[in-house]
Amino acid sequence: MSELKTTAISDVVSITYINKDNAVFRHEGDFLSLNVDLPVGKGIDGEPTGGEKYYERIYLHRSFPYEHPYKYISVLDRDSNEIGIIADISEFDGETADMLRAELDRKYFAPVITKILSVKERYGYSYWEVISDDGRRLSFTMRDTFRSILKVTPEHVFLTDNDSNRYEIKDTEALDRKSYKRIELYL
């Protein structure tokens, strides 16, 4: 009979936290760069890891985009390898925290829909005409509308169009009666 071997999760997965004590973020042109002092250890291949590193271009990714937009931020290198996790952006000084929030807001930009002018269905696509919170009239197309609407709460929804652009309705019940009737079928 074979013997089962158990392994602690800490032996398989390690999380490196990036914070104000071990990292410096900068804007270099249109991109974020990072100087970080990572803990020294051994990689999966047995090679040493860690030490002081410089990343010319990094990307931020929300681990919990709806529940915690500025907590548990994954910091990735240009090859999408995770460098570490920012537990909470508010732990950084004001200027750095503002820079990181601005980068996340740019990446996850989603116009807020305040009025739905029309929704027309044709051949499996829905064509939307809406008004955003800044007064702009927007048009977009969704395929498989039911799957393109994500309910964060029963009233708070995100819509994703064919080009992967996101739109937000913060409170469907706060929409005017005609707008609500136009989206009610999909909720």
C-alpha positions in Angstrom: 0.0 0.0 0.0 1.4 3.4 -0.9 2.0 6.0 1.8 0.3 9.4 1.5 2.6 12.4 2.0 1.1 15.6 3.1 2.6 19.0 2.4 1.9 22.2 4.2 0.6 24.9 1.9 3.4 27.2 3.0 5.9 24.7 1.5 4.2 25.1 -1.9 3.0 28.7 -2.0 4.7 31.7 -0.6 3.4 35.2 -0.7 5.7 38.2 -0.9 4.2 41.4 0.4 5.2 44.7 -1.1 5.0 47.6 1.2 6.5 51.1 2.0 9.5 49.5 3.7 10.7 47.4 0.8 9.4 49.1 -2.3 9.7 52.4 -4.3 7.3 53.0 -7.2 8.0 55.6 -9.8 6.4 56.8 -13.0 8.8 56.4 -15.9 7.2 57.9 -19.0 3.7 56.4 -19.2 4.5 53.3 -17.1 5.1 52.4 -13.5 8.5 51.0 -12.4 9.5 49.4 -9.2 12.6 49.0 -7.0 12.0 46.3 -4.4 14.0 44.4 -1.9 12.6 40.9 -1.9 13.2 38.3 0.8 16.1 35.9 -0.1 15.1 32.3 -0.6 15.2 29.4 -3.0 12.9 29.1 -6.1 11.2 26.0 -7.3 14.2 25.1 -9.3 16.5 25.5 -6.2 18.1 28.7 -7.5 18.4 31.6 -5.1 15.8 34.3 -5.3 15.2 37.7 -3.8 17.5 40.6 -3.0 17.2 44.1 -4.5 15.5 44.1 -7.9 14.5 46.7 -10.4 11.5 46.3 -12.7 11.3 48.8 -15.6 7.7 48.2 -16.2 5.1 46.7 -13.8 1.3 46.1 -13.9 -1.2 46.2 -11.1 -4.0 43.7 -10.9 -6.9 43.8 -8.4 -7.4 40.4 -6.7 -10.8 41.4 -5.4 -11.9 44.2 -7.8 -15.4 44.7 -6.4 -15.1 44.0 -2.7 -11.6 45.5 -2.1 -10.5 47.7 -5.0 -7.4 49.1 -3.2 -6.5 46.0 -1.2 -4.7 42.8 -2.2 -3.2 44.2 -5.3 -1.0 41.8 -7.3 2.1 43.4 -8.8 3.2 41.8 -12.0 6.3 42.1 -14.2 6.0 42.6 -18.0 5.8 38.8 -18.5 2.8 38.6 -16.0 4.9 36.9 -13.3 3.8 38.0 -9.9 6.4 40.0 -8.0 4.3 40.3 -4.9 1.1 41.6 -3.3 0.3 45.0 -1.9 -2.0 44.2 1.1 -3.4 47.7 1.3 -2.5 50.8 -0.8 -3.3 53.1 2.1 -0.1 51.8 3.9 2.0 53.8 1.4 2.7 57.6 1.7 0.1 59.9 0.2 1.9 60.6 -3.1 2.7 56.9 -3.8 -0.8 55.8 -2.7 -2.4 58.4 -5.1 -0.1 57.2 -8.0 -1.1 53.5 -7.4 -4.8 54.4 -7.1 -4.7 56.5 -10.3 -3.1 53.5 -12.1 -5.8 51.1 -10.9 -8.5 53.6 -11.8 -7.1 54.0 -15.3 -6.9 50.2 -15.8 -10.3 49.5 -14.4 -12.1 52.5 -15.8 -15.8 52.0 -16.1 -18.2 54.8 -17.0 -21.2 54.9 -14.7 -24.5 54.6 -16.5 -27.2 56.9 -15.2 -29.8 56.4 -18.0 -30.6 53.8 -20.6 -32.0 55.3 -23.8 -32.4 52.0 -25.7 -31.5 48.4 -25.8 -32.2 46.6 -29.1 -31.7 42.9 -29.8 -30.7 41.6 -33.2 -29.2 38.2 -34.2 -27.9 37.4 -30.7 -26.4 40.9 -30.1 -27.8 43.7 -28.0 -27.2 47.3 -29.0 -27.1 49.8 -26.1 -27.5 53.6 -26.1 -26.9 55.1 -22.6 -26.0 58.3 -20.8 -23.0 58.3 -18.4 -22.6 60.2 -15.2 -20.6 62.9 -16.9 -23.4 63.5 -19.4 -21.9 61.7 -22.4 -24.0 59.6 -24.7 -22.4 56.2 -25.2 -23.2 53.3 -27.6 -21.9 49.8 -27.2 -22.7 46.2 -28.3 -22.9 43.1 -26.3 -23.1 39.5 -27.4 -24.8 37.0 -25.0 -26.1 39.8 -22.9 -27.1 37.7 -19.9 -23.4 36.5 -19.6 -22.1 40.0 -20.2 -23.8 41.4 -17.1 -22.1 40.7 -13.7 -24.2 41.3 -10.6 -22.0 42.5 -7.7 -25.1 42.9 -5.6 -28.7 42.6 -6.7 -28.7 46.4 -7.5 -25.0 46.9 -8.5 -24.0 45.6 -11.9 -21.2 45.7 -14.4 -21.7 45.3 -18.2 -18.9 44.2 -20.5 -19.2 44.9 -24.2 -17.7 43.1 -27.2 -14.5 45.1 -26.9 -14.1 44.2 -23.2 -15.0 47.7 -22.1 -16.7 47.8 -18.8 -19.7 49.9 -17.8 -21.2 50.2 -14.3 -24.7 50.7 -12.9 -24.2 51.5 -9.2 -27.9 51.1 -8.3 -30.4 49.7 -10.9 -33.3 50.7 -8.6 -32.1 54.4 -8.7 -32.6 54.4 -12.5 -35.6 56.2 -13.9 -38.6 54.0 -14.7 -38.0 53.7 -18.4 -34.3 52.9 -18.0 -35.1 50.2 -15.4 -37.7 48.6 -17.7 -35.1 48.4 -20.5 -32.7 46.4 -18.3 -35.1 44.5 -16.1 -35.2 41.5 -18.4 -31.5 40.9 -18.0 -31.4 41.2 -14.2 
